Amino acid sequence: MNTVATAHLAPMLRESFIELPARERARSLLDAGTFRELLGPFDKIESPWLPLQGVVCQADDGCVIARGTIDGEPAVVAAIESAFQGGSIGEVSGSKIAAALELALRDCERGKIVRPVVLFETGGVRLQEANLGLAVIAEIQAAIVALRRHVPVVGVIAGMVGCFGGMSLAAALCSYLVVTKQGRLGMNGPEVIEQEAGIDELDASDRRRVWQLIGGEQRAATALADQLVDDDADAVRIAVRSAFEQGVPAAHRSEQVDVFLNRLAQIDPASVTPESMRDVFNRHGQTESRKEQA
């Protein structure tokens, strides 16, 4: 096949990462042939609370935990399935993620480095298991903070659900965050903001506006995510591997409190626009970069 024909076919050969279910997303990040699932569907670790409320369970509770290798190094991937209960975190799914990260931490403390990846696709805590879900999300956050002292913790937000609620805080704690344009990141989802603050604050049906404010491209442009990639399984895999190659950052995002408070002080809450956010964050980012170089 000639080069011109291959170039035309290249976009067609791409595999959408967003369209993959959680299990296949995890598999695509690991080295070929190394995928091994822990507590999979046949183990039938289900939520004991959903049936009591008339909700049909899923055998893996909407969370896939996989061990394998990334570039030959031991790795663990926690992938949230958006197709089940909107990726919401309950007692079982959250405990699977927390336990996987805690086991990786135990290995790291013993000198065996395990590369942890979390694929966020969640609206936050599962309302049917609210208190239990919130408690386990706190465990996930604590595990991320402990792990990132030894190894980068990489998060991925691809789409279409995005990452909201307590899990948005977990994403913010990651050493590196990879996003696509289709992904979204925010403490509260658009529907919640409209419901609580009114449509004048945010029209959740205005999809263009929503993505301008909290979409992956905007989050990367305002330093709340580290790498913007196309919706392509190969691109996501390369970005994740690149993040681990960078090593543990000198200062994690959540440790740069004064930096972000200084930036936020330049924003007028009464007239926040995507452009004003980019202007302030880019201007201050460039200033800080020049100071570091000096």
VEXPA-154288 format. One record per residue: residue number from 1; residue in one letter; chain; x, y, z of N, C-alpha, C in turn. Coordinates in steps of 0.2 Angstrom, whole numbers, always signed. Layout:
> NUM; a; A; X; Y; Z; X; Y; Z; X; Y; Z
...
END
This chain:
> 1; m; A; +4; -6; +0; +0; +0; +0; +4; +6; +0
> 2; n; A; +3; +11; -4; +7; +17; -5; +6; +22; +1
> 3; t; A; +11; +26; +2; +11; +31; +8; +5; +35; +9
> 4; v; A; +3; +38; +3; -3; +42; +3; -10; +38; +5
> 5; a; A; -10; +32; +2; -16; +28; +4; -16; +27; +12
> 6; t; A; -10; +25; +14; -10; +24; +21; -11; +30; +26
> 7; a; A; -9; +36; +23; -11; +42; +27; -18; +43; +27
> 8; h; A; -22; +42; +22; -29; +43; +22; -33; +38; +26
> 9; l; A; -30; +32; +27; -33; +27; +31; -31; +27; +39
> 10; a; A; -26; +31; +40; -24; +32; +47; -29; +33; +52
> 11; p; A; -33; +39; +51; -39; +41; +55; -44; +35; +56
> 12; m; A; -45; +31; +51; -50; +26; +51; -47; +20; +56
> 13; l; A; -41; +19; +56; -38; +14; +60; -37; +15; +67
> 14; r; A; -39; +21; +69; -39; +23; +76; -44; +19; +80
> 15; e; A; -43; +17; +86; -47; +14; +91; -49; +19; +96
> 16; s; A; -56; +21; +96; -58; +26; +101; -57; +23; +108
> 17; f; A; -54; +27; +112; -53; +25; +119; -60; +25; +123
> 18; i; A; -64; +31; +121; -70; +32; +125; -75; +27; +124
> 19; e; A; -75; +24; +118; -80; +19; +116; -79; +12; +119
> 20; l; A; -73; +11; +122; -71; +5; +125; -74; +4; +132
> 21; p; A; -77; -2; +134; -79; -3; +141; -73; -3; +145
> 22; a; A; -74; -2; +152; -69; -1; +157; -64; -7; +156
> 23; r; A; -66; -13; +155; -62; -19; +155; -57; -18; +149
> 24; e; A; -59; -16; +144; -55; -15; +138; -51; -9; +138
> 25; r; A; -53; -4; +142; -49; +2; +143; -42; +0; +147
> 26; a; A; -44; -4; +152; -38; -6; +156; -33; -11; +152
> 27; r; A; -36; -15; +148; -32; -20; +144; -28; -16; +139
> 28; s; A; -31; -11; +137; -27; -7; +131; -21; -3; +134
> 29; l; A; -21; -2; +141; -15; +2; +144; -9; -3; +146
> 30; l; A; -11; -9; +147; -6; -14; +149; -2; -17; +143
> 31; d; A; +4; -19; +144; +7; -23; +139; +3; -29; +137
> 32; a; A; +4; -30; +130; +0; -36; +127; +1; -42; +131
> 33; g; A; -4; -46; +132; -4; -52; +136; -3; -52; +143
> 34; t; A; -3; -46; +146; -1; -46; +153; -7; -45; +158
> 35; f; A; -13; -43; +155; -19; -42; +158; -21; -48; +163
> 36; r; A; -22; -46; +169; -25; -51; +174; -30; -48; +178
> 37; e; A; -36; -50; +178; -41; -46; +182; -42; -49; +189
> 38; l; A; -42; -44; +194; -43; -46; +201; -51; -45; +203
> 39; l; A; -54; -50; +206; -61; -49; +209; -65; -47; +203
> 40; g; A; -65; -51; +198; -69; -50; +192; -76; -53; +192
> 41; p; A; -80; -52; +187; -87; -54; +187; -89; -61; +190
> 42; f; A; -84; -66; +189; -85; -73; +191; -84; -73; +199
> 43; d; A; -81; -69; +202; -81; -68; +209; -87; -66; +213
> 44; k; A; -91; -63; +209; -98; -60; +211; -97; -56; +217
> 45; i; A; -93; -51; +217; -92; -47; +223; -97; -41; +221
> 46; e; A; -103; -41; +224; -109; -37; +222; -111; -32; +228
> 47; s; A; -114; -27; +226; -116; -22; +231; -122; -26; +235
> 48; p; A; -122; -26; +242; -127; -29; +246; -133; -24; +247
> 49; w; A; -132; -18; +245; -137; -12; +246; -142; -11; +240
> 50; l; A; -139; -12; +234; -143; -10; +228; -150; -14; +228
> 51; p; A; -149; -21; +229; -156; -25; +228; -161; -23; +233
> 52; l; A; -159; -20; +239; -164; -18; +244; -168; -12; +241
> 53; q; A; -165; -9; +236; -168; -3; +234; -171; -4; +227
> 54; g; A; -171; -10; +225; -174; -12; +218; -169; -11; +212
> 55; v; A; -163; -10; +214; -158; -9; +208; -154; -16; +207
> 56; v; A; -154; -17; +200; -151; -24; +198; -143; -23; +199
> 57; c; A; -140; -27; +202; -133; -27; +203; -129; -29; +197
> 58; q; A; -122; -27; +197; -118; -29; +192; -112; -33; +195
> 59; a; A; -110; -39; +192; -106; -44; +196; -99; -41; +198
> 60; d; A; -97; -35; +195; -91; -32; +197; -92; -26; +200
> 61; d; A; -98; -24; +201; -100; -17; +204; -98; -11; +200
> 62; g; A; -97; -12; +194; -95; -7; +189; -88; -4; +190
> 63; c; A; -83; -9; +192; -76; -7; +193; -72; -13; +191
> 64; v; A; -67; -12; +187; -62; -17; +185; -55; -15; +188
> 65; i; A; -52; -20; +191; -46; -20; +194; -41; -25; +190
> 66; a; A; -36; -22; +187; -32; -27; +183; -24; -26; +185
> 67; r; A; -21; -31; +185; -14; -31; +186; -10; -33; +179
> 68; g; A; -4; -31; +178; -1; -32; +172; +6; -28; +172
> 69; t; A; +8; -27; +167; +14; -22; +166; +13; -17; +161
> 70; i; A; +17; -11; +163; +17; -6; +158; +24; -4; +157
> 71; d; A; +26; -5; +150; +33; -5; +148; +38; -10; +152
> 72; g; A; +35; -16; +154; +38; -21; +157; +38; -20; +165
> 73; e; A; +36; -14; +167; +36; -13; +175; +29; -15; +178
> 74; p; A; +29; -18; +184; +22; -20; +187; +18; -14; +187
> 75; a; A; +11; -15; +186; +6; -10; +186; +0; -13; +188
> 76; v; A; -4; -8; +191; -11; -10; +192; -16; -4; +189
> 77; v; A; -21; -6; +186; -26; -1; +183; -33; -2; +186
> 78; a; A; -36; +3; +189; -42; +3; +191; -47; +7; +186
> 79; a; A; -52; +4; +183; -56; +7; +178; -63; +7; +180
> 80; i; A; -66; +13; +180; -73; +13; +182; -77; +13; +176
> 81; e; A; -83; +9; +177; -87; +8; +171; -93; +13; +171
> 82; s; A; -93; +17; +166; -98; +22; +166; -105; +19; +165
> 83; a; A; -105; +14; +161; -112; +11; +159; -116; +8; +165
> 84; f; A; -113; +7; +171; -116; +5; +177; -117; +10; +182
> 85; q; A; -123; +12; +183; -125; +18; +188; -121; +24; +187
> 86; g; A; -119; +26; +180; -116; +32; +179; -109; +32; +182
> 87; g; A; -106; +26; +183; -99; +26; +186; -99; +28; +193
> 88; s; A; -105; +28; +196; -105; +30; +203; -101; +25; +208
> 89; i; A; -98; +28; +213; -94; +24; +218; -98; +22; +224
> 90; g; A; -99; +15; +225; -102; +13; +231; -97; +9; +235
> 91; e; A; -100; +6; +240; -95; +2; +245; -90; -3; +241
> 92; v; A; -93; -7; +237; -89; -12; +234; -84; -9; +229
> 93; s; A; -87; -5; +224; -83; -3; +219; -77; +2; +222
> 94; g; A; -79; +6; +227; -74; +10; +230; -69; +6; +234
> 95; s; A; -71; +1; +237; -66; -3; +241; -61; -7; +236
> 96; k; A; -64; -9; +231; -59; -12; +226; -54; -8; +224
> 97; i; A; -55; -1; +222; -50; +4; +220; -46; +5; +226
> 98; a; A; -48; +6; +232; -44; +8; +238; -40; +2; +239
> 99; a; A; -42; -4; +239; -38; -10; +241; -32; -11; +236
> 100; a; A; -34; -10; +230; -29; -11; +224; -23; -6; +225
> 101; l; A; -25; +1; +227; -20; +6; +228; -16; +4; +234
> 102; e; A; -19; +2; +239; -16; +0; +246; -11; -5; +245
> 103; l; A; -13; -10; +241; -8; -16; +240; -2; -14; +236
> 104; a; A; -4; -9; +231; +2; -6; +227; +7; -2; +232
> 105; l; A; +4; +1; +236; +8; +5; +241; +12; +0; +246
> 106; r; A; +9; -5; +248; +13; -10; +252; +19; -13; +248
> 107; d; A; +18; -14; +241; +23; -16; +237; +29; -11; +236
> 108; c; A; +26; -5; +235; +31; +1; +235; +35; +2; +241
> 109; e; A; +32; +1; +247; +36; +2; +253; +41; -4; +254
> 110; r; A; +40; -9; +251; +45; -15; +251; +50; -15; +246
> 111; g; A; +50; -9; +242; +55; -9; +236; +53; -11; +230
> 112; k; A; +47; -14; +229; +44; -16; +223; +39; -11; +220
> 113; i; A; +42; -7; +215; +38; -2; +213; +32; -4; +208
> 114; v; A; +26; -2; +209; +20; -4; +205; +17; +2; +202
> 115; r; A; +16; +3; +196; +14; +9; +193; +6; +9; +193
> 116; p; A; +3; +14; +197; -4; +14; +197; -8; +19; +193
> 117; v; A; -13; +16; +189; -17; +21; +185; -24; +20; +187
> 118; v; A; -28; +26; +187; -35; +26; +188; -39; +29; +183
> 119; l; A; -43; +25; +180; -47; +28; +174; -54; +30; +177
> 120; f; A; -54; +37; +177; -60; +40; +180; -66; +41; +175
> 121; e; A; -71; +39; +177; -77; +39; +173; -83; +39; +178
> 122; t; A; -84; +44; +181; -89; +44; +187; -92; +51; +189
> 123; g; A; -98; +50; +191; -102; +56; +193; -101; +57; +201
> 124; g; A; -97; +53; +204; -95; +53; +211; -99; +48; +215
> 125; v; A; -100; +49; +221; -103; +44; +226; -110; +42; +223
> 126; r; A; -111; +35; +224; -118; +32; +223; -123; +34; +228
> 127; l; A; -128; +38; +226; -133; +40; +231; -136; +35; +235
> 128; q; A; -137; +29; +232; -140; +23; +236; -135; +21; +242
> 129; e; A; -129; +23; +241; -124; +20; +246; -120; +26; +249
> 130; a; A; -124; +32; +250; -120; +38; +251; -115; +38; +256
> 131; n; A; -116; +37; +262; -111; +37; +267; -105; +32; +266
> 132; l; A; -107; +26; +264; -102; +21; +263; -98; +23; +257
> 133; g; A; -101; +26; +252; -97; +28; +246; -92; +34; +248
> 134; l; A; -95; +39; +252; -91; +44; +254; -85; +42; +258
> 135; a; A; -86; +37; +262; -80; +35; +267; -75; +31; +262
> 136; v; A; -77; +27; +257; -72; +24; +253; -69; +28; +249
> 137; i; A; -72; +34; +246; -68; +39; +242; -63; +42; +246
> 138; a; A; -64; +43; +253; -59; +46; +257; -53; +41; +257
> 139; e; A; -54; +35; +257; -49; +30; +258; -45; +30; +251
> 140; i; A; -48; +31; +246; -45; +31; +239; -40; +37; +239
> 141; q; A; -43; +43; +241; -39; +49; +241; -33; +48; +246
> 142; a; A; -34; +45; +251; -28; +44; +256; -23; +39; +253
> 143; a; A; -25; +34; +249; -20; +29; +246; -16; +33; +241
> 144; i; A; -20; +37; +237; -16; +41; +231; -11; +45; +234
> 145; v; A; -12; +49; +240; -7; +53; +243; -1; +49; +245
> 146; a; A; -3; +43; +248; +3; +39; +251; +7; +36; +245
> 147; l; A; +3; +34; +240; +7; +31; +235; +12; +36; +231
> 148; r; A; +9; +42; +230; +13; +46; +226; +20; +49; +229
> 149; r; A; +21; +47; +235; +28; +48; +238; +33; +43; +235
> 150; h; A; +30; +38; +232; +35; +32; +229; +35; +32; +222
> 151; v; A; +29; +33; +219; +28; +32; +211; +23; +37; +209
> 152; p; A; +23; +40; +203; +18; +44; +200; +11; +40; +200
> 153; v; A; +6; +43; +202; -1; +40; +201; -4; +44; +195
> 154; v; A; -6; +40; +190; -8; +43; +184; -16; +42; +183
> 155; g; A; -19; +48; +182; -27; +47; +181; -28; +49; +174
> 156; v; A; -34; +46; +172; -36; +47; +165; -43; +49; +165
> 157; i; A; -45; +54; +162; -52; +56; +161; -54; +57; +154
> 158; a; A; -57; +52; +151; -58; +52; +144; -65; +54; +141
> 159; g; A; -70; +52; +145; -77; +54; +143; -81; +48; +142
> 160; m; A; -88; +49; +142; -92; +55; +141; -95; +57; +148
> 161; v; A; -95; +53; +153; -97; +55; +159; -93; +60; +162
> 162; g; A; -87; +59; +162; -82; +64; +165; -80; +62; +172
> 163; c; A; -78; +67; +177; -76; +65; +183; -79; +71; +188
> 164; f; A; -83; +69; +193; -86; +74; +197; -87; +72; +204
> 165; g; A; -89; +76; +209; -90; +74; +216; -83; +73; +219
> 166; g; A; -83; +69; +224; -77; +67; +228; -72; +64; +224
> 167; m; A; -74; +61; +218; -69; +58; +214; -65; +63; +210
> 168; s; A; -68; +69; +209; -64; +74; +206; -58; +76; +210
> 169; l; A; -59; +76; +217; -54; +77; +221; -48; +72; +221
> 170; a; A; -51; +66; +220; -46; +60; +219; -42; +61; +213
> 171; a; A; -45; +64; +208; -41; +65; +201; -36; +71; +202
> 172; a; A; -38; +76; +206; -34; +81; +207; -28; +80; +211
> 173; l; A; -28; +74; +215; -23; +72; +219; -18; +68; +215
> 174; c; A; -20; +66; +209; -15; +62; +205; -9; +66; +203
> 175; s; A; -3; +62; +202; +3; +66; +200; +2; +69; +193
> 176; y; A; -1; +65; +189; -2; +67; +182; -9; +65; +180
> 177; l; A; -12; +70; +176; -19; +69; +174; -19; +69; +166
> 178; v; A; -21; +64; +163; -22; +64; +156; -30; +65; +154
> 179; v; A; -31; +69; +149; -38; +71; +147; -39; +71; +140
> 180; t; A; -45; +70; +138; -47; +71; +131; -51; +77; +130
> 181; k; A; -53; +79; +124; -57; +85; +124; -64; +83; +126
> 182; q; A; -66; +77; +125; -73; +75; +127; -74; +74; +135
> 183; g; A; -68; +73; +138; -68; +72; +145; -71; +79; +149
> 184; r; A; -73; +78; +155; -75; +84; +159; -73; +83; +166
> 185; l; A; -71; +88; +170; -69; +88; +176; -71; +94; +180
> 186; g; A; -75; +92; +186; -78; +97; +190; -80; +95; +197
> 187; m; A; -80; +99; +202; -83; +97; +208; -90; +95; +208
> 188; n; A; -94; +99; +204; -101; +98; +203; -103; +97; +196
> 189; g; A; -107; +93; +194; -109; +92; +187; -114; +98; +185
> 190; p; A; -114; +99; +179; -118; +104; +176; -126; +104; +178
> 191; e; A; -128; +98; +179; -135; +97; +181; -136; +99; +188
> 192; v; A; -131; +98; +192; -132; +99; +199; -131; +107; +200
> 193; i; A; -127; +110; +196; -126; +117; +197; -132; +121; +195
> 194; e; A; -135; +119; +189; -141; +122; +187; -147; +121; +192
> 195; q; A; -147; +115; +195; -152; +113; +200; -152; +118; +206
> 196; e; A; -146; +118; +209; -144; +122; +215; -144; +129; +214
> 197; a; A; -141; +132; +209; -139; +139; +208; -144; +142; +203
> 198; g; A; -147; +138; +199; -152; +141; +194; -149; +141; +187
> 199; i; A; -153; +142; +182; -151; +141; +175; -147; +148; +173
> 200; d; A; -148; +153; +177; -144; +159; +175; -137; +158; +177
> 201; e; A; -135; +154; +182; -128; +152; +184; -125; +148; +178
> 202; l; A; -129; +142; +176; -127; +138; +171; -133; +134; +168
> 203; d; A; -133; +134; +161; -138; +131; +158; -135; +124; +156
> 204; a; A; -137; +119; +159; -134; +112; +158; -135; +109; +151
> 205; s; A; -140; +112; +148; -142; +110; +141; -137; +113; +136
> 206; d; A; -133; +118; +138; -129; +122; +133; -122; +118; +133
> 207; r; A; -122; +113; +129; -116; +108; +129; -110; +112; +127
> 208; r; A; -110; +116; +123; -104; +120; +121; -101; +124; +126
> 209; r; A; -106; +127; +130; -104; +131; +136; -101; +127; +141
> 210; v; A; -104; +121; +142; -102; +117; +148; -95; +114; +146
> 211; w; A; -93; +112; +140; -87; +110; +138; -81; +115; +138
> 212; q; A; -84; +121; +136; -79; +127; +137; -77; +128; +144
> 213; l; A; -81; +127; +149; -79; +129; +156; -76; +123; +159
> 214; i; A; -78; +117; +158; -75; +111; +162; -73; +105; +157
> 215; g; A; -72; +106; +151; -70; +101; +146; -63; +100; +147
> 216; g; A; -60; +94; +144; -53; +93; +145; -49; +98; +142
> 217; e; A; -50; +101; +136; -46; +106; +133; -45; +112; +138
> 218; q; A; -50; +114; +141; -50; +119; +146; -46; +118; +152
> 219; r; A; -47; +112; +154; -43; +110; +160; -36; +109; +159
> 220; a; A; -34; +107; +153; -27; +107; +152; -24; +114; +151
> 221; a; A; -28; +118; +148; -26; +125; +147; -25; +129; +153
> 222; t; A; -29; +127; +158; -28; +130; +165; -25; +126; +170
> 223; a; A; -20; +122; +168; -16; +118; +172; -19; +114; +177
> 224; l; A; -25; +112; +176; -29; +107; +181; -28; +100; +178
> 225; a; A; -25; +99; +172; -24; +93; +169; -17; +94; +165
> 226; d; A; -13; +88; +164; -6; +89; +162; -6; +87; +155
> 227; q; A; -10; +83; +152; -9; +81; +145; -16; +80; +142
> 228; l; A; -17; +84; +136; -23; +83; +132; -21; +79; +126
> 229; v; A; -25; +73; +125; -24; +69; +120; -30; +68; +116
> 230; d; A; -29; +65; +110; -35; +63; +105; -38; +57; +108
> 231; d; A; -45; +56; +106; -48; +50; +108; -46; +44; +104
> 232; d; A; -40; +42; +106; -37; +36; +103; -33; +32; +108
> 233; a; A; -35; +25; +108; -32; +21; +113; -24; +21; +113
> 234; d; A; -21; +22; +107; -14; +22; +107; -11; +28; +110
> 235; a; A; -15; +34; +108; -13; +40; +111; -13; +41; +119
> 236; v; A; -18; +38; +121; -19; +37; +129; -14; +33; +132
> 237; r; A; -12; +27; +129; -7; +23; +131; +0; +26; +131
> 238; i; A; +1; +30; +126; +8; +33; +125; +8; +39; +131
> 239; a; A; +3; +42; +132; +2; +48; +137; +4; +45; +144
> 240; v; A; +0; +39; +145; +1; +36; +152; +8; +34; +153
> 241; r; A; +11; +31; +148; +18; +29; +149; +23; +35; +149
> 242; s; A; +22; +40; +146; +26; +46; +146; +25; +49; +153
> 243; a; A; +20; +49; +156; +19; +51; +163; +23; +48; +168
> 244; f; A; +23; +41; +167; +28; +37; +172; +35; +39; +171
> 245; e; A; +37; +40; +164; +44; +41; +163; +46; +48; +166
> 246; q; A; +41; +52; +167; +43; +59; +170; +45; +58; +178
> 247; g; A; +43; +53; +181; +44; +52; +188; +40; +56; +192
> 248; v; A; +41; +55; +199; +37; +59; +204; +38; +67; +203
> 249; p; A; +33; +71; +202; +35; +78; +201; +37; +81; +208
> 250; a; A; +41; +86; +207; +44; +90; +213; +39; +92; +218
> 251; a; A; +33; +95; +215; +28; +97; +219; +21; +95; +215
> 252; h; A; +17; +91; +219; +11; +89; +216; +6; +95; +216
> 253; r; A; +1; +95; +211; -4; +100; +210; -7; +102; +217
> 254; s; A; -9; +97; +221; -12; +99; +227; -8; +101; +233
> 255; e; A; -1; +101; +231; +4; +104; +236; +5; +112; +234
> 256; q; A; +3; +114; +228; +4; +121; +226; -2; +125; +228
> 257; v; A; -4; +125; +234; -9; +129; +236; -9; +136; +235
> 258; d; A; -3; +139; +237; -2; +146; +236; -2; +148; +229
> 259; v; A; +1; +144; +225; +1; +146; +218; -6; +146; +215
> 260; f; A; -11; +142; +217; -17; +142; +214; -22; +147; +217
> 261; l; A; -21; +148; +224; -24; +154; +227; -23; +160; +224
> 262; n; A; -16; +161; +222; -14; +168; +219; -17; +168; +212
> 263; r; A; -18; +163; +208; -21; +163; +202; -29; +165; +203
> 264; l; A; -32; +161; +207; -39; +162; +208; -41; +169; +211
> 265; a; A; -36; +172; +214; -37; +179; +217; -38; +184; +211
> 266; q; A; -35; +182; +205; -36; +187; +199; -42; +186; +195
> 267; i; A; -47; +181; +198; -53; +180; +194; -59; +183; +198
> 268; d; A; -63; +186; +194; -69; +189; +197; -75; +184; +196
> 269; p; A; -77; +181; +202; -82; +176; +202; -88; +178; +199
> 270; a; A; -90; +184; +198; -96; +187; +195; -96; +187; +188
> 271; s; A; -90; +186; +185; -89; +186; +177; -84; +181; +175
> 272; v; A; -84; +175; +177; -80; +170; +175; -81; +168; +168
> 273; t; A; -76; +168; +164; -77; +166; +157; -71; +161; +155
> 274; p; A; -72; +156; +151; -66; +152; +149; -60; +156; +147
> 275; e; A; -61; +162; +143; -56; +166; +141; -52; +169; +147
> 276; s; A; -56; +171; +152; -53; +175; +158; -49; +170; +162
> 277; m; A; -51; +163; +162; -48; +158; +166; -41; +157; +162
> 278; r; A; -41; +156; +156; -35; +154; +152; -30; +160; +152
> 279; d; A; -33; +166; +152; -28; +172; +152; -24; +172; +159
> 280; v; A; -28; +171; +164; -25; +172; +171; -20; +166; +172
> 281; f; A; -22; +160; +170; -18; +154; +172; -12; +154; +167
> 282; n; A; -13; +155; +161; -7; +155; +156; -2; +161; +158
> 283; r; A; -5; +167; +160; +0; +172; +161; +4; +171; +168
> 284; h; A; +1; +168; +173; +4; +166; +179; +9; +160; +178
> 285; g; A; +6; +156; +174; +11; +150; +172; +17; +152; +169
> 286; q; A; +17; +156; +164; +23; +159; +161; +27; +162; +165
> 287; t; A; +24; +166; +170; +28; +170; +175; +32; +165; +179
> 288; e; A; +29; +160; +182; +32; +155; +186; +37; +151; +183
> 289; s; A; +36; +150; +176; +41; +146; +173; +47; +150; +172
> 290; r; A; +46; +157; +171; +52; +161; +170; +56; +162; +176
> 291; k; A; +53; +162; +182; +56; +162; +189; +60; +156; +190
> 292; e; A; +57; +150; +188; +61; +144; +189; +67; +143; +185
> 293; q; A; +66; +146; +178; +72; +146; +174; +78; +151; +176
> 294; a; A; +75; +156; +179; +80; +161; +182; +84; +158; +188
END
